[in-house]
Amino acid sequence: MPLTPRLMTARSRDEVHRASTPLELFFDLCFVVAVAQAGGRLVHALAAGHTGEGIVHYLMIFFGIWWAWMNFTWFASAYDIDDTLYRVVTLVQIAGVLVLAAGVPRAFDDSDYRLVVAGYLVMRLALCSQWVRAGLSETDPGARRTALRYAGGVALCQAGWVVVLLVLDAGPFGFAAMAVAEMLVPWWAERTSKSPWHPGHIAERYGLFTLIVLGETVAAATVAVQEAMDEHEALGELLPIAGGGLLIVFAAWWIYFAVPIHEYLANARSGFLWGYGHFLVFGSAAAIGAGLEVAVEQAVGKAEISVRAASAAVTIPAAVFLLTVWALHARHFKRTVAQQLTLPVSALAVLASTFAGDRAVLVAGLVAAVTVAVGVTLSSRQAPEAESAV
């Protein structure tokens, strides 16, 4: 790897065998630290009965985490040249992620966003420098303008975050306004020329992050069960939660990876809508883990909420996950009405399981498992070229 920086030329959208790099995987793992912090604070809020406030803070913080990850992922898909300067700047972004993660508890508990904004500032300034470098390296005027628009848009939005969260303390409404502004930057930047992101690479990156978030969900639920068992001999109450939670996570993995989604990501419009929709996929996947922790705490008498509320902490994000994956993935590959209805009906059944008392999580898990079985059965009846499990 050369030490001298070279031109940051765009990579081809048709590049074969394009795969995620070790640096990208390291980046994802560091981001999961922030995801775990957000999930942990959501557990405390829900268990204490602060449902509305907890969900609002969770959505706000998770948006910041997800959007920073999005920014890096799509840039890297277009311009990752893996030289020394690129690696160093990416490591700076990772440092910003860790600062953001350290600030999550303060933001959640006290609405103190200073440390979160500081971490975001580090990440976004590093990203701006990457876009400027790409713009200065481009020989095509349209591509250069797009890269520099990204740099300017990201910098302007970052200044907006500082004003909204630190100067004005504008709260959720100011946050929502800035979130919309952030999501408009790609639309504005790519009006002149489309960035050369790679469909297969993007699909793999999103899939890998989904795996990591589901893994964090399993880890969080396992620790919760372990701690509950250490303090209480409540095996009868905890086994249904553990079993149901595991079935939900297994089904979530199966359903997400059932279709070759890169075939759908043919243009910028479908790609961006699909990418934006993953806010709900990632957020709900992480929230399932938080919900399982809440259900465990309620089962052993440590949560100040009802059985139904604890059950809803699992069933609602699970239903959101199923419905969102159907909207983003599955519906584009279904050939029959029965296949199209499988996931929406399953989402409703998971929601209905909220009313199954202390066995609600187990019932939701069984519904998820049946969903996979039905999907496999329906797809096996189609011609080979039309197959798509679940």
Disulfide bonds with the S-S distance in Angstrom:
none
